[in-house]
């Protein structure tokens, strides 16, 4: 394993720890808006972690899945925001 792969693994581990902190904010957020922002951040961090694993494994399937997760995260945020506004 070269230095670049090791640094990618360390970055992915740091992003994973950050994701766990965000999940705490999703569970214990004081307001619904805080929970929505934290959930969107979890989606974004998940996309970054999947892209890093795609770079580590030299597999393009992780990038395709990261794009799908990003699209679904965006759609869920839009639907949740419309629900909170009372449009749904």
N, C-alpha and C positions, 0 to 999 in steps of 0.2 A: 504494500500500500504506500502510495507516495504522500508527500506533504499536503498536496492539494486535496486529496480525498480525506485526509485526517481533519483538515480545516473545515471541509464541508460537513463532516460528521459532527464536529464540535458545534458548528453553526446550527445544524438541525437540532441538536440537543438543547441549545439555548432557546431556540424558537419553541421547542416543545415545552420547556419550563415556562416560557412566557404564555403559551397557550393554556397551561394549567392555571396560571394566575387569572387569565381572562375568564376561564370557566367558573372560577370562584365569583367573579363579578357578575356573570350571567345568573348564577344561583342566588346571590345575596344582594343584587343591585338595589339601591334605595328606590329607584323609579323605573318605570317601564322603558323610558328612553335610554337610560344607562344600560339596561339589559340588551336592548336592540343594538346599541353601539358596540357593546362587548361581543355580542354574537357575530356581528359583521367583522369585527377584528379577528375573531377565532377563524372565520372563513378565510380571511386574507392570510393569516399565519399558516393555515392548513395548505393553502395553495403554494406558499413559499416552501414549506417543508416538502411537499410533493415534488416541486421543481428541483430542490436540492437532492432528493433521493434519485430523481431521474438523472441528474448529473453524475451522482456517485456510481449508479449502476449502468450508465451508458444505455439507458432504455428510454425510448421516446413515448412509451405508453403512459409513463407517469406524467408527462407534460400534457398529454391529451386528457387524462383524468383530472389534472389540475385545472384545465380550462373548463371542464364540465362542473367541477366544484365551484369555481369562481362564478359561473353563470347561475347556478342554483342558489348560491349565497346572495347574489345580487337580487334575484327574483324573490327570495324569501324576505329580504330586507324591504323591498318595495311593497310587498303584500302586507307585511307587519306594519309598516308606516301608514299605509292606507287604512288598515284596521284601527290603529290608534287614533287616526284623525276622525274616524266614524264614517268613512266612505263605503265600507263594505257592509 
